[in-house]
Amino acid sequence: GSPLADLFPETTIIFADIAGFTAWASAREPAQVFILLETIYGAFDKHAYRRSVFKVETVGDCYVAVAGLPEPNKDHAATVCRFARDCVNSMKDITRKLEVALGPDTSALDLRVGIH
């Protein structure tokens, strides 16, 4: 039969998860967890749009995105690295600003990034 998926050899994928999230979330109300994730992922989505990075999915506190598909991008690795830098910088700003509303230790959350 025919292949189940297309092959995209010129791509770079990023996995970004929030270091310290599980412990932080266990001490918060669900609405506070929602505010944090919605704010962070909203900022990441804006960076993805601006950089032409395709958001694949979010799984819990992990944001998965890729450059080089569905539209080819010869600079896919550099694009994802720039996107990662944008996300790390946004994460620092957002957690610092949300600490008043979401409580202590919010600014201690960090972004752990894997690029493949």
WOGILIN-V888709 format. One record per residue. N is the residue number from 1. RES is the residue in one small letter. OMEGA is omega as a letter, one per 40 degrees, with the letter a starting at -180 (NA if undefined). D_FIRST is the distance of its C-alpha to the first C-alpha in Angstrom with 1 decimal. Layout:
<<N | RES | OMEGA | D_FIRST> <N | RES | OMEGA | D_FIRST>>
This chain:
<<1 | g | a | 0.0> <2 | s | a | 3.8> <3 | p | i | 6.7> <4 | l | a | 8.9> <5 | a | i | 11.9> <6 | d | i | 13.7> <7 | l | i | 15.8> <8 | f | a | 19.6> <9 | p | a | 21.6> <10 | e | a | 24.9> <11 | t | i | 25.6> <12 | t | a | 28.2> <13 | i | i | 28.2> <14 | i | i | 31.4> <15 | f | a | 32.2> <16 | a | i | 35.8> <17 | d | a | 37.5> <18 | i | i | 41.0> <19 | a | a | 43.1> <20 | g | a | 45.6> <21 | f | a | 43.8> <22 | t | i | 43.6> <23 | a | i | 47.4> <24 | w | a | 48.3> <25 | a | a | 46.3> <26 | s | i | 47.8> <27 | a | a | 51.2> <28 | r | i | 50.3> <29 | e | i | 50.0> <30 | p | a | 46.5> <31 | a | i | 47.7> <32 | q | i | 48.7> <33 | v | i | 45.3> <34 | f | i | 43.7> <35 | i | a | 46.1> <36 | l | a | 45.3> <37 | l | i | 41.5> <38 | e | a | 41.6> <39 | t | a | 44.0> <40 | i | a | 42.2> <41 | y | i | 38.7> <42 | g | i | 40.2> <43 | a | i | 41.7> <44 | f | i | 38.4> <45 | d | i | 36.5> <46 | k | i | 39.2> <47 | h | a | 38.9> <48 | a | i | 35.1> <49 | y | a | 35.5> <50 | r | a | 38.2> <51 | r | a | 36.3> <52 | s | i | 32.9> <53 | v | a | 31.4> <54 | f | i | 28.6> <55 | k | i | 29.4> <56 | v | a | 26.5> <57 | e | i | 28.5> <58 | t | i | 31.6> <59 | v | a | 31.7> <60 | g | a | 35.4> <61 | d | i | 37.3> <62 | c | i | 34.4> <63 | y | a | 33.3> <64 | v | a | 30.0> <65 | a | a | 29.4> <66 | v | i | 27.7> <67 | a | a | 28.7> <68 | g | i | 26.4> <69 | l | e | 23.9> <70 | p | i | 23.2> <71 | e | i | 25.6> <72 | p | i | 26.0> <73 | n | a | 29.3> <74 | k | a | 30.7> <75 | d | a | 33.3> <76 | h | a | 30.9> <77 | a | i | 32.8> <78 | a | i | 36.2> <79 | t | i | 35.1> <80 | v | i | 34.1> <81 | c | i | 37.4> <82 | r | i | 39.4> <83 | f | i | 37.7> <84 | a | i | 38.4> <85 | r | i | 42.1> <86 | d | a | 42.3> <87 | c | i | 41.0> <88 | v | i | 43.4> <89 | n | i | 46.3> <90 | s | a | 45.5> <91 | m | i | 45.2> <92 | k | a | 48.7> <93 | d | a | 50.2> <94 | i | a | 48.7> <95 | t | i | 49.6> <96 | r | a | 53.1> <97 | k | a | 53.6> <98 | l | a | 52.2> <99 | e | i | 54.4> <100 | v | a | 57.2> <101 | a | a | 55.2> <102 | l | i | 52.9> <103 | g | a | 55.4> <104 | p | i | 56.2> <105 | d | i | 53.6> <106 | t | a | 51.3> <107 | s | i | 52.0> <108 | a | i | 51.3> <109 | l | a | 47.6> <110 | d | i | 45.6> <111 | l | i | 42.2> <112 | r | a | 40.1> <113 | v | i | 37.5> <114 | g | a | 34.6> <115 | i | a | 32.9> <116 | h | NA | 29.9>>
